[in-house]
């Protein structure tokens, strides 16, 4: 949950229920390994765990959220807005849970912002411009907070500019 631009902890069961509802989905690292050219040796790809300084469980949840974003992107391409929203909202719930558990993790917080932007885009495409604007504003507020937390992150100003452009298009 978000209150005043601050990520609040979710009930553990909310994110776990969302995770279990898509247990049939392929893992993001399996999809990446499957797309490796045949002349190369397959390598183990895992976005979480020790590779980025988070626990293996947090890494697995982040991978699950990324998988939901990928599924949401595919549903969006098919113009299945309801399905896309479900996937993006599930990804956002997972990332909000992770961000609440590790509030200084810039990557988790940025992922929350990415999910909110995707939700906003689908809401806008569905004609719900008021809710889309609200999600863009939440994302922008979070990104502005992240710039203060991590001024060295070069992608954050670009993300802020993109959100501002989306909001400007709604005026």
C-alpha positions in Angstrom: 0.0 0.0 0.0 1.0 3.6 -0.5 0.2 6.4 1.8 1.4 9.9 0.9 4.0 8.5 -1.6 5.5 6.2 1.1 5.3 2.4 0.6 3.6 0.8 3.5 3.9 -3.0 4.3 1.3 -5.3 2.7 -0.3 -8.1 4.6 1.9 -11.1 3.9 -1.0 -13.2 2.7 -1.9 -10.6 0.0 1.4 -11.0 -1.9 1.6 -14.7 -1.3 -2.0 -15.3 -2.6 -1.1 -13.3 -5.7 2.1 -15.3 -6.1 0.3 -18.6 -5.8 -2.3 -17.6 -8.3 0.3 -17.6 -11.0 2.5 -20.5 -9.9 2.0 -22.0 -13.4 3.9 -19.1 -15.0 7.4 -19.8 -16.4 10.2 -18.3 -14.4 11.9 -15.2 -15.9 15.3 -16.9 -15.7 14.0 -20.0 -17.6 12.7 -17.8 -20.4 16.0 -15.9 -20.6 18.0 -19.2 -20.6 15.7 -20.6 -23.4 16.4 -17.5 -25.5 20.2 -18.0 -25.3 21.7 -18.6 -28.8 22.6 -22.3 -29.2 26.3 -21.7 -29.8 26.7 -20.3 -26.3 26.8 -22.3 -23.1 23.7 -21.6 -21.1 24.5 -19.7 -18.0 22.5 -19.5 -14.7 20.6 -16.2 -14.7 19.0 -15.0 -11.5 18.2 -11.4 -10.9 17.9 -11.8 -7.2 19.8 -13.6 -4.4 23.4 -12.8 -3.7 24.0 -11.4 -7.1 22.4 -8.1 -6.1 22.8 -8.3 -2.3 19.3 -9.5 -1.4 18.1 -12.8 0.0 17.3 -15.6 -2.3 13.6 -15.4 -1.3 13.5 -11.7 -2.1 15.3 -12.5 -5.4 12.7 -15.2 -6.3 9.9 -12.8 -5.5 11.4 -10.1 -7.6 11.8 -12.6 -10.5 8.1 -13.5 -10.0 7.1 -9.8 -10.2 9.2 -9.4 -13.4 7.4 -12.4 -14.8 4.0 -10.7 -14.0 5.2 -7.6 -15.8 6.2 -9.6 -18.8 2.8 -11.3 -18.8 1.1 -7.9 -18.4 3.1 -6.6 -21.4 1.9 -9.5 -23.5 -1.7 -9.0 -22.4 -1.4 -5.3 -23.2 -0.1 -6.1 -26.7 -3.2 -8.3 -27.2 -5.4 -5.4 -25.8 -6.5 -7.6 -23.0 -6.6 -4.7 -20.5 -8.2 -6.6 -17.6 -5.6 -9.4 -17.7 -2.8 -6.9 -18.1 -4.1 -4.9 -15.0 -4.2 -8.1 -13.0 -0.6 -8.9 -13.8 0.7 -5.4 -13.2 -1.2 -5.1 -9.9 0.2 -8.4 -8.8 3.7 -7.3 -9.7 3.1 -4.0 -7.9 1.9 -5.8 -4.8 4.9 -8.1 -4.7 7.3 -5.2 -5.2 5.6 -3.1 -2.6 6.0 -5.9 -0.1 9.7 -6.2 -1.0 10.2 -2.4 -0.8 8.4 -2.3 2.6 10.8 -5.0 3.9 13.9 -3.1 2.5 12.9 0.6 2.2 16.5 1.6 1.3 16.6 -0.7 -1.7 16.5 1.7 -4.7 15.9 -1.1 -7.2 12.8 -2.4 -5.3 11.4 1.1 -5.1 12.1 1.8 -8.8 10.3 -1.4 -9.7 7.2 -0.2 -7.8 7.3 2.9 -9.9 7.6 0.9 -13.1 4.6 -1.2 -12.1 2.6 1.9 -11.3 3.5 3.4 -14.7 2.3 0.3 -16.5 -0.9 0.2 -14.5 -1.4 3.9 -15.5 -0.8 3.2 -19.2 -3.4 0.4 -19.2 -5.9 2.5 -17.3 -5.4 5.3 -19.8 -5.8 3.0 -22.7 -9.0 1.7 -21.1 -10.4 5.3 -20.8 -9.9 5.7 -17.0 -7.8 8.8 -17.3 -8.4 10.0 -13.7 -7.0 6.8 -12.2 -4.2 6.8 -14.8 -3.2 10.3 -13.7 -3.3 9.2 -10.0 -0.9 6.4 -10.7 1.5 8.6 -12.7 1.5 11.1 -9.8 2.2 8.3 -7.3 5.1 7.1 -9.5 6.4 10.6 -10.0 6.4 11.3 -6.2 8.3 8.0 -5.6 10.8 8.8 -8.3 11.5 12.2 -6.9 12.1 10.7 -3.5 14.5 8.2 -5.1 16.5 11.0 -6.8 17.1 12.4 -3.3 18.1 9.0 -1.9 20.3 8.1 -4.9 21.5 11.1 -6.8 24.1 9.0 -8.6 21.5 6.9 -10.4 21.5 8.2 -13.9 18.3 6.5 -15.0 16.1 8.2 -12.4 16.1 11.7 -13.9 15.0 10.1 -17.2 12.2 8.3 -15.4 11.1 11.5 -13.7 11.0 13.3 -17.1 9.0 10.5 -18.7 6.4 10.6 -15.9 6.2 14.4 -16.1 5.6 14.0 -19.9 2.8 11.5 -19.3 1.2 13.9 -16.8 1.6 16.8 -19.2 -0.2 14.9 -21.9 -3.2 14.6 -19.5 -3.6 18.3 -18.9 
